[in-house]
Amino acid sequence: MSQPAAQPNPYAAPKAPVQDADGPGGPAPALWNPNAAANWSLLFTPAFGAYLHMANWRAIGDPARAKSSKTWFVVALVLLVLIVLIGAVAPETQAADIASRGIGFGYLLAWYGISARPQAKYVKERWGKDYPRRGWGKPLMIAIVAYAAFIVVAIAVAYLALRAQSVR
């Protein structure tokens, strides 16, 4: 006995051939969530987020934007060094404190508006929330160790600056 042919379900969603379902260039690469990277930058400085965004752009295959994120990363590191040096050699005044905080906060806002937000928008428009996520364990551990090392170096620089001033 032969079975009758299956009838299509009249209540099923319509089916259409979908070409390029993963977007141009194939499936989504594994990425760090760009919004989360920006949020972690509030704690770990824009250098943290810029580095992860650089790695994301490389994974996406956009070397020009990766280079731009690398520039943001390097400038953030230079600013950190300058802020420590200003704190070590400038007289302890409220103006110097406000200036160093303002520089850091201004850079964070500029980086977010010019670099971080566009990556978040790009990923959302291209893949939505449907892309493989990279884990946060390794970058957060590196950030914690780097932050601790930064504090140790900043304290050492401040100590040496105080010793140099007391010798005069």
C-alpha positions as protocol buffer text, in pm:
chain_id: "A"
residue {
  index: 1
  type: MET
  ca { x: 0 y: 0 z: 0 }
}
residue {
  index: 2
  type: SER
  ca { x: 129 y: 341 z: -80 }
}
residue {
  index: 3
  type: GLN
  ca { x: 86 y: 639 z: 145 }
}
residue {
  index: 4
  type: PRO
  ca { x: -99 y: 941 z: 10 }
}
residue {
  index: 5
  type: ALA
  ca { x: 122 y: 1243 z: -62 }
}
residue {
  index: 6
  type: ALA
  ca { x: 163 y: 1476 z: 235 }
}
residue {
  index: 7
  type: GLN
  ca { x: -43 y: 1789 z: 205 }
}
residue {
  index: 8
  type: PRO
  ca { x: 129 y: 2119 z: 278 }
}
residue {
  index: 9
  type: ASN
  ca { x: 26 y: 2281 z: 604 }
}
residue {
  index: 10
  type: PRO
  ca { x: -198 y: 2575 z: 513 }
}
residue {
  index: 11
  type: TYR
  ca { x: -106 y: 2744 z: 843 }
}
residue {
  index: 12
  type: ALA
  ca { x: 274 y: 2726 z: 800 }
}
residue {
  index: 13
  type: ALA
  ca { x: 472 y: 3042 z: 743 }
}
residue {
  index: 14
  type: PRO
  ca { x: 548 y: 3114 z: 380 }
}
residue {
  index: 15
  type: LYS
  ca { x: 882 y: 2988 z: 258 }
}
residue {
  index: 16
  type: ALA
  ca { x: 1103 y: 3178 z: 19 }
}
residue {
  index: 17
  type: PRO
  ca { x: 1454 y: 3108 z: -99 }
}
residue {
  index: 18
  type: VAL
  ca { x: 1695 y: 3326 z: 95 }
}
residue {
  index: 19
  type: GLN
  ca { x: 2022 y: 3418 z: -66 }
}
residue {
  index: 20
  type: ASP
  ca { x: 2309 y: 3559 z: 131 }
}
residue {
  index: 21
  type: ALA
  ca { x: 2134 y: 3505 z: 465 }
}
residue {
  index: 22
  type: ASP
  ca { x: 2458 y: 3572 z: 653 }
}
residue {
  index: 23
  type: GLY
  ca { x: 2511 y: 3907 z: 486 }
}
residue {
  index: 24
  type: PRO
  ca { x: 2782 y: 4005 z: 243 }
}
residue {
  index: 25
  type: GLY
  ca { x: 3107 y: 3827 z: 302 }
}
residue {
  index: 26
  type: GLY
  ca { x: 2963 y: 3515 z: 461 }
}
residue {
  index: 27
  type: PRO
  ca { x: 2876 y: 3421 z: 816 }
}
residue {
  index: 28
  type: ALA
  ca { x: 2942 y: 3645 z: 1112 }
}
residue {
  index: 29
  type: PRO
  ca { x: 3286 y: 3608 z: 1272 }
}
residue {
  index: 30
  type: ALA
  ca { x: 3327 y: 3560 z: 1645 }
}
residue {
  index: 31
  type: LEU
  ca { x: 3329 y: 3907 z: 1801 }
}
residue {
  index: 32
  type: TRP
  ca { x: 3339 y: 4073 z: 2138 }
}
residue {
  index: 33
  type: ASN
  ca { x: 3015 y: 4255 z: 2195 }
}
residue {
  index: 34
  type: PRO
  ca { x: 3106 y: 4614 z: 2095 }
}
residue {
  index: 35
  type: ASN
  ca { x: 2861 y: 4768 z: 2344 }
}
residue {
  index: 36
  type: ALA
  ca { x: 3000 y: 4560 z: 2629 }
}
residue {
  index: 37
  type: ALA
  ca { x: 3356 y: 4657 z: 2529 }
}
residue {
  index: 38
  type: ALA
  ca { x: 3254 y: 5023 z: 2543 }
}
residue {
  index: 39
  type: ASN
  ca { x: 3090 y: 4972 z: 2883 }
}
residue {
  index: 40
  type: TRP
  ca { x: 3398 y: 4799 z: 3024 }
}
residue {
  index: 41
  type: SER
  ca { x: 3599 y: 5099 z: 2902 }
}
residue {
  index: 42
  type: LEU
  ca { x: 3435 y: 5307 z: 3171 }
}
residue {
  index: 43
  type: LEU
  ca { x: 3635 y: 5102 z: 3420 }
}
residue {
  index: 44
  type: PHE
  ca { x: 3941 y: 5004 z: 3219 }
}
residue {
  index: 45
  type: THR
  ca { x: 3987 y: 5319 z: 3002 }
}
residue {
  index: 46
  type: PRO
  ca { x: 3915 y: 5356 z: 2630 }
}
residue {
  index: 47
  type: ALA
  ca { x: 4239 y: 5168 z: 2559 }
}
residue {
  index: 48
  type: PHE
  ca { x: 4060 y: 4847 z: 2658 }
}
residue {
  index: 49
  type: GLY
  ca { x: 3763 y: 4902 z: 2430 }
}
residue {
  index: 50
  type: ALA
  ca { x: 3970 y: 5036 z: 2142 }
}
residue {
  index: 51
  type: TYR
  ca { x: 4190 y: 4726 z: 2147 }
}
residue {
  index: 52
  type: LEU
  ca { x: 3889 y: 4491 z: 2142 }
}
residue {
  index: 53
  type: HIS
  ca { x: 3723 y: 4696 z: 1869 }
}
residue {
  index: 54
  type: MET
  ca { x: 4047 y: 4674 z: 1669 }
}
residue {
  index: 55
  type: ALA
  ca { x: 4036 y: 4295 z: 1703 }
}
residue {
  index: 56
  type: ASN
  ca { x: 3668 y: 4296 z: 1600 }
}
residue {
  index: 57
  type: TRP
  ca { x: 3740 y: 4500 z: 1285 }
}
residue {
  index: 58
  type: ARG
  ca { x: 4020 y: 4259 z: 1195 }
}
residue {
  index: 59
  type: ALA
  ca { x: 3783 y: 3963 z: 1239 }
}
residue {
  index: 60
  type: ILE
  ca { x: 3521 y: 4140 z: 1028 }
}
residue {
  index: 61
  type: GLY
  ca { x: 3783 y: 4200 z: 761 }
}
residue {
  index: 62
  type: ASP
  ca { x: 3801 y: 4579 z: 762 }
}
residue {
  index: 63
  type: PRO
  ca { x: 4170 y: 4675 z: 792 }
}
residue {
  index: 64
  type: ALA
  ca { x: 4106 y: 5050 z: 758 }
}
residue {
  index: 65
  type: ARG
  ca { x: 3875 y: 5057 z: 1059 }
}
residue {
  index: 66
  type: ALA
  ca { x: 4110 y: 4822 z: 1248 }
}
residue {
  index: 67
  type: LYS
  ca { x: 4391 y: 5072 z: 1187 }
}
residue {
  index: 68
  type: SER
  ca { x: 4171 y: 5356 z: 1313 }
}
residue {
  index: 69
  type: SER
  ca { x: 4091 y: 5160 z: 1630 }
}
residue {
  index: 70
  type: LYS
  ca { x: 4463 y: 5090 z: 1676 }
}
residue {
  index: 71
  type: THR
  ca { x: 4526 y: 5465 z: 1661 }
}
residue {
  index: 72
  type: TRP
  ca { x: 4261 y: 5521 z: 1931 }
}
residue {
  index: 73
  type: PHE
  ca { x: 4430 y: 5249 z: 2140 }
}
residue {
  index: 74
  type: VAL
  ca { x: 4780 y: 5400 z: 2109 }
}
residue {
  index: 75
  type: VAL
  ca { x: 4658 y: 5754 z: 2181 }
}
residue {
  index: 76
  type: ALA
  ca { x: 4473 y: 5626 z: 2490 }
}
residue {
  index: 77
  type: LEU
  ca { x: 4796 y: 5469 z: 2619 }
}
residue {
  index: 78
  type: VAL
  ca { x: 4990 y: 5791 z: 2553 }
}
residue {
  index: 79
  type: LEU
  ca { x: 4724 y: 5991 z: 2739 }
}
residue {
  index: 80
  type: LEU
  ca { x: 4750 y: 5755 z: 3037 }
}
residue {
  index: 81
  type: VAL
  ca { x: 5125 y: 5811 z: 3051 }
}
residue {
  index: 82
  type: LEU
  ca { x: 5082 y: 6188 z: 3019 }
}
residue {
  index: 83
  type: ILE
  ca { x: 4821 y: 6197 z: 3295 }
}
residue {
  index: 84
  type: VAL
  ca { x: 5056 y: 6009 z: 3529 }
}
residue {
  index: 85
  type: LEU
  ca { x: 5346 y: 6238 z: 3443 }
}
residue {
  index: 86
  type: ILE
  ca { x: 5133 y: 6551 z: 3486 }
}
residue {
  index: 87
  type: GLY
  ca { x: 5022 y: 6421 z: 3823 }
}
residue {
  index: 88
  type: ALA
  ca { x: 5382 y: 6356 z: 3923 }
}
residue {
  index: 89
  type: VAL
  ca { x: 5535 y: 6689 z: 3818 }
}
residue {
  index: 90
  type: ALA
  ca { x: 5248 y: 6939 z: 3837 }
}
residue {
  index: 91
  type: PRO
  ca { x: 5178 y: 7101 z: 4167 }
}
residue {
  index: 92
  type: GLU
  ca { x: 4887 y: 6947 z: 4351 }
}
residue {
  index: 93
  type: THR
  ca { x: 4612 y: 7187 z: 4258 }
}
residue {
  index: 94
  type: GLN
  ca { x: 4246 y: 7147 z: 4193 }
}
residue {
  index: 95
  type: ALA
  ca { x: 4301 y: 7282 z: 3840 }
}
residue {
  index: 96
  type: ALA
  ca { x: 4555 y: 7008 z: 3758 }
}
residue {
  index: 97
  type: ASP
  ca { x: 4319 y: 6744 z: 3894 }
}
residue {
  index: 98
  type: ILE
  ca { x: 4025 y: 6878 z: 3695 }
}
residue {
  index: 99
  type: ALA
  ca { x: 4240 y: 6903 z: 3381 }
}
residue {
  index: 100
  type: SER
  ca { x: 4360 y: 6543 z: 3400 }
}
residue {
  index: 101
  type: ARG
  ca { x: 4008 y: 6412 z: 3468 }
}
residue {
  index: 102
  type: GLY
  ca { x: 3867 y: 6629 z: 3192 }
}
residue {
  index: 103
  type: ILE
  ca { x: 4121 y: 6501 z: 2942 }
}
residue {
  index: 104
  type: GLY
  ca { x: 4038 y: 6141 z: 3028 }
}
residue {
  index: 105
  type: PHE
  ca { x: 3662 y: 6190 z: 3023 }
}
residue {
  index: 106
  type: GLY
  ca { x: 3674 y: 6396 z: 2704 }
}
residue {
  index: 107
  type: TYR
  ca { x: 3878 y: 6127 z: 2532 }
}
residue {
  index: 108
  type: LEU
  ca { x: 3632 y: 5860 z: 2647 }
}
residue {
  index: 109
  type: LEU
  ca { x: 3339 y: 6057 z: 2501 }
}
residue {
  index: 110
  type: ALA
  ca { x: 3524 y: 6126 z: 2174 }
}
residue {
  index: 111
  type: TRP
  ca { x: 3626 y: 5762 z: 2134 }
}
residue {
  index: 112
  type: TYR
  ca { x: 3275 y: 5641 z: 2205 }
}
residue {
  index: 113
  type: GLY
  ca { x: 3110 y: 5882 z: 1962 }
}
residue {
  index: 114
  type: ILE
  ca { x: 3360 y: 5852 z: 1679 }
}
residue {
  index: 115
  type: SER
  ca { x: 3475 y: 5490 z: 1702 }
}
residue {
  index: 116
  type: ALA
  ca { x: 3285 y: 5268 z: 1946 }
}
residue {
  index: 117
  type: ARG
  ca { x: 2928 y: 5360 z: 1863 }
}
residue {
  index: 118
  type: PRO
  ca { x: 2975 y: 5316 z: 1487 }
}
residue {
  index: 119
  type: GLN
  ca { x: 3105 y: 4961 z: 1542 }
}
residue {
  index: 120
  type: ALA
  ca { x: 2809 y: 4874 z: 1762 }
}
residue {
  index: 121
  type: LYS
  ca { x: 2576 y: 5013 z: 1495 }
}
residue {
  index: 122
  type: TYR
  ca { x: 2756 y: 4823 z: 1218 }
}
residue {
  index: 123
  type: VAL
  ca { x: 2737 y: 4490 z: 1401 }
}
residue {
  index: 124
  type: LYS
  ca { x: 2371 y: 4545 z: 1491 }
}
residue {
  index: 125
  type: GLU
  ca { x: 2273 y: 4635 z: 1134 }
}
residue {
  index: 126
  type: ARG
  ca { x: 2470 y: 4351 z: 977 }
}
residue {
  index: 127
  type: TRP
  ca { x: 2406 y: 4062 z: 1217 }
}
residue {
  index: 128
  type: GLY
  ca { x: 2172 y: 4190 z: 1487 }
}
residue {
  index: 129
  type: LYS
  ca { x: 2226 y: 3981 z: 1798 }
}
residue {
  index: 130
  type: ASP
  ca { x: 2296 y: 3671 z: 1591 }
}
residue {
  index: 131
  type: TYR
  ca { x: 2674 y: 3645 z: 1581 }
}
residue {
  index: 132
  type: PRO
  ca { x: 2920 y: 3421 z: 1766 }
}
residue {
  index: 133
  type: ARG
  ca { x: 3044 y: 3585 z: 2085 }
}
residue {
  index: 134
  type: ARG
  ca { x: 3400 y: 3578 z: 2208 }
}
residue {
  index: 135
  type: GLY
  ca { x: 3454 y: 3510 z: 2575 }
}
residue {
  index: 136
  type: TRP
  ca { x: 3532 y: 3783 z: 2826 }
}
residue {
  index: 137
  type: GLY
  ca { x: 3751 y: 3585 z: 3066 }
}
residue {
  index: 138
  type: LYS
  ca { x: 4088 y: 3643 z: 2901 }
}
residue {
  index: 139
  type: PRO
  ca { x: 4048 y: 4013 z: 2811 }
}
residue {
  index: 140
  type: LEU
  ca { x: 3909 y: 4099 z: 3155 }
}
residue {
  index: 141
  type: MET
  ca { x: 4191 y: 3915 z: 3333 }
}
residue {
  index: 142
  type: ILE
  ca { x: 4448 y: 4095 z: 3118 }
}
residue {
  index: 143
  type: ALA
  ca { x: 4273 y: 4427 z: 3189 }
}
residue {
  index: 144
  type: ILE
  ca { x: 4277 y: 4363 z: 3565 }
}
residue {
  index: 145
  type: VAL
  ca { x: 4647 y: 4276 z: 3562 }
}
residue {
  index: 146
  type: ALA
  ca { x: 4729 y: 4575 z: 3339 }
}
residue {
  index: 147
  type: TYR
  ca { x: 4525 y: 4805 z: 3561 }
}
residue {
  index: 148
  type: ALA
  ca { x: 4706 y: 4680 z: 3871 }
}
residue {
  index: 149
  type: ALA
  ca { x: 5043 y: 4725 z: 3698 }
}
residue {
  index: 150
  type: PHE
  ca { x: 4940 y: 5076 z: 3594 }
}
residue {
  index: 151
  type: ILE
  ca { x: 4858 y: 5163 z: 3955 }
}
residue {
  index: 152
  type: VAL
  ca { x: 5192 y: 5024 z: 4075 }
}
residue {
  index: 153
  type: VAL
  ca { x: 5380 y: 5226 z: 3811 }
}
residue {
  index: 154
  type: ALA
  ca { x: 5179 y: 5541 z: 3890 }
}
residue {
  index: 155
  type: ILE
  ca { x: 5258 y: 5505 z: 4260 }
}
residue {
  index: 156
  type: ALA
  ca { x: 5627 y: 5447 z: 4182 }
}
residue {
  index: 157
  type: VAL
  ca { x: 5639 y: 5756 z: 3959 }
}
residue {
  index: 158
  type: ALA
  ca { x: 5466 y: 5964 z: 4228 }
}
residue {
  index: 159
  type: TYR
  ca { x: 5707 y: 5834 z: 4492 }
}
residue {
  index: 160
  type: LEU
  ca { x: 6010 y: 5915 z: 4276 }
}
residue {
  index: 161
  type: ALA
  ca { x: 5873 y: 6262 z: 4201 }
}
residue {
  index: 162
  type: LEU
  ca { x: 5825 y: 6329 z: 4573 }
}
residue {
  index: 163
  type: ARG
  ca { x: 6178 y: 6207 z: 4649 }
}
residue {
  index: 164
  type: ALA
  ca { x: 6320 y: 6429 z: 4375 }
}
residue {
  index: 165
  type: GLN
  ca { x: 6132 y: 6731 z: 4515 }
}
residue {
  index: 166
  type: SER
  ca { x: 6249 y: 6665 z: 4869 }
}
residue {
  index: 167
  type: VAL
  ca { x: 6614 y: 6645 z: 4757 }
}
residue {
  index: 168
  type: ARG
  ca { x: 6599 y: 6998 z: 4616 }
}
